[in-house]
């Protein structure tokens, strides 16, 4: 039996991870800690688990932890768990600063613990199939990538820079950049970005557009925004078009749904596709059991964060930023 604890329950993905862990054999959720006791109590009540008053007590009761706190606390909780010898799955982005990310990676390496990043887009069947096609050479040389990651504005700590590190750009950029790094085996080498508050009266940006040069010579664009209204029946999207000299591939990662149009009830989307959070947490558990390297590691988190941070610098300086 592998005992899992939640260090922070602030990120909405944490509830999905908890539901999926309950579908995996020989896994037990030992409990939850959050500096906001009310959040911990609500999660504990929902999943019928223990709410711990001290993070150290939770860590002692577990074999591994899922860090799902506010972004600015990722380093604190990851290093606390690693120093106590526990394996770590960390919500994205890895942190809010490059310094914190590097420290987290080093701490996990020094303690010999697994440090896995929560990048569920890699587990999308269409993304995996696209990588196979690209690796086969059927598209020829890759020349361009265009992509989107739209969603609803989450509010709360997500729009408080001290806790989140930014707005829609840091929230959404890391997902797509990680997927492209993995699919194409490239790094982002230069970034130009523009962002602003176009929709909501909040402290952070709600919309951003990135233009990137990749290490293979290709160009990439990303629309990273919180542009979905609350009335929209689905949270958002991840779309990727990869263009090569011999062909192209288009991916709509979360398009496994049925659209129902009703005069009485309006439009409703019913999802029937795979749950990628299940594959993510299942892979984390299997990584621990098999004592193998994680599919998405700390360096993946660092490299995607560097792109997001470069986007903020580019927007401020109104110039290209080299990584």
MOJO-V95715 format. One record per residue. N is the residue number from 1. PHI is phi in degrees with one decimal (NA if undefined). D_CENTER is the distance of its C-alpha to the mean C-alpha in Angstrom with 2 decimals. Layout:
<<N,PHI,D_CENTER> <N,PHI,D_CENTER>>
//
This chain:
<<1,NA,26.73> <2,-99.6,23.38> <3,-98.2,22.79> <4,-113.5,19.29> <5,-121.8,18.84> <6,-103.0,16.29> <7,-95.1,16.36> <8,92.5,15.47> <9,-131.7,14.89> <10,-77.1,13.96> <11,-84.0,10.53> <12,-61.0,11.42> <13,-63.9,9.10> <14,-59.5,11.47> <15,-65.6,14.32> <16,-66.1,13.01> <17,-60.5,12.41> <18,-63.9,15.93> <19,-61.2,17.47> <20,-72.6,16.36> <21,-60.7,17.59> <22,-70.1,20.87> <23,-99.4,21.22> <24,-109.8,21.24> <25,-64.3,24.65> <26,58.7,25.63> <27,-126.5,22.63> <28,-131.1,23.39> <29,-82.7,21.32> <30,-77.4,23.47> <31,159.9,22.35> <32,-141.6,20.24> <33,-128.7,20.68> <34,-147.8,19.72> <35,-62.7,21.72> <36,-92.7,22.23> <37,-58.8,24.60> <38,-66.7,24.61> <39,-63.2,20.92> <40,-63.1,21.53> <41,-64.8,24.72> <42,-63.9,23.27> <43,-66.5,20.66> <44,-62.2,23.47> <45,-67.8,25.79> <46,-64.7,23.55> <47,-102.0,22.77> <48,56.2,26.12> <49,-126.6,24.89> <50,-85.2,26.06> <51,-97.3,24.90> <52,-91.9,25.56> <53,-88.1,27.06> <54,-128.4,26.12> <55,-62.3,22.89> <56,-63.4,25.22> <57,-66.9,26.85> <58,-62.5,23.66> <59,-60.4,22.75> <60,-62.3,26.33> <61,-87.4,26.10> <62,-123.3,23.14> <63,-94.2,22.52> <64,-154.2,18.79> <65,-131.6,16.28> <66,-111.6,12.85> <67,-88.9,11.93> <68,-130.0,10.63> <69,-85.3,12.77> <70,-58.3,12.78> <71,-54.5,11.04> <72,-66.9,14.60> <73,-99.7,15.38> <74,-58.7,12.85> <75,-63.5,15.61> <76,-56.4,18.34> <77,-75.5,17.05> <78,-63.0,15.74> <79,-69.9,19.10> <80,-62.7,21.06> <81,-67.9,19.88> <82,-62.9,20.35> <83,-66.5,23.77> <84,-101.9,24.71> <85,78.2,23.84> <86,-101.4,20.91> <87,-72.5,18.05> <88,-131.6,14.54> <89,-112.4,11.11> <90,-111.0,8.90> <91,-63.3,5.98> <92,-83.2,3.90> <93,-67.9,5.99> <94,-54.1,8.48> <95,-168.6,11.15> <96,-103.5,13.14> <97,-137.1,15.67> <98,-65.6,16.31> <99,-58.8,19.01> <100,-63.3,16.89> <101,-61.4,14.44> <102,-63.5,17.60> <103,-62.9,19.23> <104,-62.7,16.52> <105,-62.8,16.75> <106,-63.6,20.51> <107,-62.7,20.86> <108,-66.9,19.19> <109,-65.1,21.34> <110,-64.2,24.42> <111,-94.6,24.05> <112,64.0,23.38> <113,-110.7,20.37> <114,-69.6,17.34> <115,-128.0,14.16> <116,-109.8,11.21> <117,-100.5,7.51> <118,-87.3,5.13> <119,-120.8,4.47> <120,-65.8,6.64> <121,-61.9,8.01> <122,-62.7,10.08> <123,-89.9,11.76> <124,-66.2,13.07> <125,-53.7,16.83> <126,-65.0,17.50> <127,-67.7,15.09> <128,-63.5,16.77> <129,-66.9,20.12> <130,-63.0,19.62> <131,-60.9,18.97> <132,-60.5,22.17> <133,-65.3,24.07> <134,-64.2,23.08> <135,-63.5,24.01> <136,-73.0,27.29> <137,89.2,28.30> <138,-64.6,29.06> <139,-88.3,27.50> <140,75.4,29.44> <141,-77.7,28.16> <142,-77.1,24.89> <143,-113.0,25.82> <144,-159.0,23.14> <145,-137.3,19.72> <146,-122.5,19.04> <147,-150.6,15.80> <148,-139.0,14.47> <149,-146.2,11.51> <150,-102.0,13.49> <151,-162.2,13.10> <152,-79.0,15.22> <153,-73.6,15.69> <154,-77.9,14.45> <155,70.4,17.12> <156,59.9,17.73> <157,-67.0,16.19> <158,-62.4,13.52> <159,-106.8,16.62> <160,-111.3,18.17> <161,-51.8,17.60> <162,-63.4,18.83> <163,-99.8,16.03> <164,-100.0,13.07> <165,87.4,14.22> <166,157.4,14.41> <167,-111.6,13.80> <168,-63.0,12.32> <169,-68.0,12.14> <170,-70.2,9.91> <171,-69.0,7.73> <172,-106.6,7.69> <173,-61.1,9.02> <174,-62.0,6.51> <175,-58.9,5.21> <176,-73.1,8.98> <177,-60.5,10.32> <178,-62.3,8.89> <179,-60.8,10.33> <180,-70.0,13.48> <181,-55.3,13.98> <182,-74.2,14.07> <183,-63.4,16.08> <184,-100.7,18.56> <185,65.9,18.70> <186,-127.0,18.74> <187,-122.3,17.67> <188,-81.4,17.61> <189,-109.1,20.92> <190,-143.5,21.63> <191,-135.0,19.92> <192,-128.2,21.69> <193,-146.4,20.17> <194,-131.5,21.54> <195,-154.9,20.10> <196,-171.3,21.78> <197,-97.8,22.21> <198,-102.4,23.71> <199,-119.0,23.16> <200,-118.9,22.78> <201,-89.4,24.73> <202,-131.1,21.96> <203,-76.5,21.53> <204,-107.8,18.58> <205,-70.0,18.27> <206,-109.7,17.38> <207,-144.5,17.65> <208,-158.2,17.24> <209,-125.1,18.27> <210,-112.7,17.62> <211,-120.1,20.15> <212,-129.7,19.53> <213,-104.0,21.86> <214,-101.1,20.73> <215,-67.7,22.56> <216,-91.6,24.27> <217,94.2,25.86> <218,-80.3,23.89> <219,-110.7,22.58> <220,-141.9,19.30> <221,-120.1,18.61> <222,-144.7,15.55> <223,-95.2,16.08> <224,-116.6,13.25> <225,-148.1,14.66> <226,-101.6,15.07> <227,-101.0,18.13> <228,-81.3,18.23> <229,-72.0,21.07> <230,-59.0,21.18> <231,-75.5,23.72> <232,-63.6,21.54> <233,-74.5,21.43> <234,-138.1,17.87> <235,-63.1,14.70> <236,170.7,13.96> <237,-156.3,13.33> <238,-135.3,11.87> <239,-121.1,15.07> <240,-141.3,16.08> <241,-116.7,19.72> <242,-108.7,20.82> <243,-110.9,24.47> <244,-122.4,26.83> <245,-72.3,30.56> <246,-117.6,31.34> <247,166.3,28.95> <248,-143.2,25.59> <249,-129.4,22.77> <250,-120.1,20.95> <251,-121.4,17.85> <252,-115.5,16.90> <253,-60.0,14.01> <254,-115.4,14.50> <255,-93.1,18.24> <256,-86.4,19.53> <257,-152.9,21.44> <258,-111.2,25.02> <259,-94.9,26.16> <260,-115.6,29.02> <261,-108.1,31.31> <262,-134.1,33.73> <263,-64.1,36.40> <264,-84.4,36.18> <265,-112.3,32.47> <266,76.1,30.94> <267,-96.3,28.01> <268,-136.2,25.76> <269,-109.6,23.05> <270,-109.8,23.00> <271,-80.5,20.16> <272,-129.2,21.55> <273,-81.2,19.02> <274,-66.0,17.15> <275,-94.5,14.55> <276,-73.9,11.57> <277,-65.1,10.46> <278,-62.7,13.99> <279,-63.6,13.73> <280,-64.4,10.72> <281,-71.0,12.72> <282,-62.8,15.90> <283,-65.4,15.02> <284,-60.9,14.32> <285,-63.1,17.71> <286,-67.8,19.41> <287,-62.4,18.32> <288,-66.1,20.04> <289,-64.1,23.00> <290,-86.9,23.53> <291,53.3,23.00> <292,-117.0,21.20> <293,-70.6,18.66> <294,-70.5,14.98> <295,-64.7,13.52> <296,-124.5,10.58> <297,-110.7,12.11> <298,-60.9,12.30> <299,-65.1,13.70> <300,-60.9,10.83> <301,-64.2,8.80> <302,-64.3,12.07> <303,-64.9,12.84> <304,-70.1,9.88> <305,-64.0,10.55> <306,-58.0,14.18> <307,-67.1,13.88> <308,-62.7,12.53> <309,-65.0,15.28> <310,-65.0,17.77> <311,-63.8,17.19> <312,-64.5,18.24> <313,-65.2,21.15> <314,-64.1,22.18> <315,-64.0,22.30> <316,-72.0,24.38> <317,-89.3,26.69> <318,57.1,26.85> <319,-153.7,26.82> <320,-69.7,25.00> <321,-120.9,23.10> <322,-92.6,23.29> <323,-94.0,20.79>>
//
